[in-house]
Amino acid sequence: MRIAVYGAGSVGGYFGGRLAQAGSDVRLIARGPHLAALREHGLRVRGVQGDFTVRVPATDDQIETSSSPGCTCVNSESTSSQPPPSRRPPRPPEGIPNLS
């Protein structure tokens, strides 16, 4: 199953990274400098259970990730309020289970 993490910040990045470490097919959706860092250095996580770096495909193109993900992950802030359009994360595809 493909898992798309929309807004791969601290929480999404952590869980996306752990899922990728476990062998899941994960795609991270990010923007700007964060996307560039993910592509250049991989996802770096520092945590109480140890630090790790994992290479996870990252994009800002929702179409690229929407080819049949089995699950999408977004944070509640992204789904409960309406920030200005320039700050809105991409919307997960319709009909796909969504964890928030």
C-alpha positions in Angstrom: 0.0 0.0 0.0 1.3 3.5 -0.9 1.2 6.0 2.0 1.2 9.7 1.2 2.2 12.1 4.0 0.9 15.6 3.3 3.0 18.1 5.2 6.0 16.1 6.3 6.9 18.2 9.3 7.8 17.0 12.7 4.9 14.6 13.2 4.3 13.5 9.6 8.1 13.3 9.0 8.6 11.1 12.0 5.8 8.6 11.2 6.5 8.7 7.5 10.2 7.9 8.3 9.3 5.1 10.6 6.9 3.6 8.1 9.6 3.9 5.4 12.2 2.2 7.7 9.7 -0.7 8.2 9.5 -1.2 4.4 6.3 0.7 3.6 5.9 2.6 0.2 5.9 6.2 1.6 5.8 9.5 -0.3 6.3 12.8 1.5 4.6 15.9 0.3 6.5 19.1 1.3 7.3 22.6 -0.1 10.1 25.1 -0.5 13.3 24.7 1.5 12.0 21.7 3.4 11.4 19.8 0.2 14.9 20.7 -1.1 16.4 19.5 2.1 14.5 16.2 2.0 15.6 15.6 -1.6 19.3 16.5 -0.9 19.9 15.0 2.5 17.0 12.5 3.1 14.7 12.7 6.1 16.7 13.2 9.3 15.0 12.4 12.6 16.4 12.9 16.1 14.4 11.2 18.8 14.5 9.7 22.2 14.7 6.2 20.7 17.6 7.1 18.5 18.4 9.2 15.5 18.0 8.0 11.9 18.2 9.2 8.4 16.1 7.6 5.6 15.7 8.3 1.9 12.0 8.8 1.2 10.7 10.1 -2.1 9.5 13.7 -1.6 7.6 15.9 -3.9 5.3 19.0 -4.0 3.3 17.5 -6.9 0.0 16.1 -5.6 -0.7 14.5 -9.0 2.6 12.5 -8.7 1.4 11.0 -5.4 -2.2 10.5 -6.2 -1.7 7.3 -8.2 -3.6 5.0 -5.9 -2.2 5.8 -2.4 -3.8 3.4 0.1 -3.8 6.0 2.8 -3.0 9.7 3.3 -1.8 11.4 6.5 -2.4 15.1 7.2 -2.4 17.0 10.5 -5.6 18.2 12.1 -4.5 21.8 11.6 -4.5 21.3 7.9 -8.0 20.0 7.8 -9.7 22.1 10.5 -9.0 25.7 9.4 -8.6 27.6 6.2 -5.3 29.5 6.1 -4.6 31.8 3.1 -4.4 29.9 -0.2 -0.6 30.4 -0.3 -0.2 28.5 3.0 -2.7 25.7 2.4 -1.3 22.2 1.9 -2.4 20.2 -1.1 -5.7 18.3 -0.6 -5.5 14.5 -0.4 -7.2 12.7 -3.2 -11.0 12.1 -2.9 -12.0 8.6 -1.8 -8.7 7.7 -0.1 -8.7 6.9 3.6 -7.3 9.9 5.5 -5.6 9.8 8.9 -5.5 13.1 10.7 
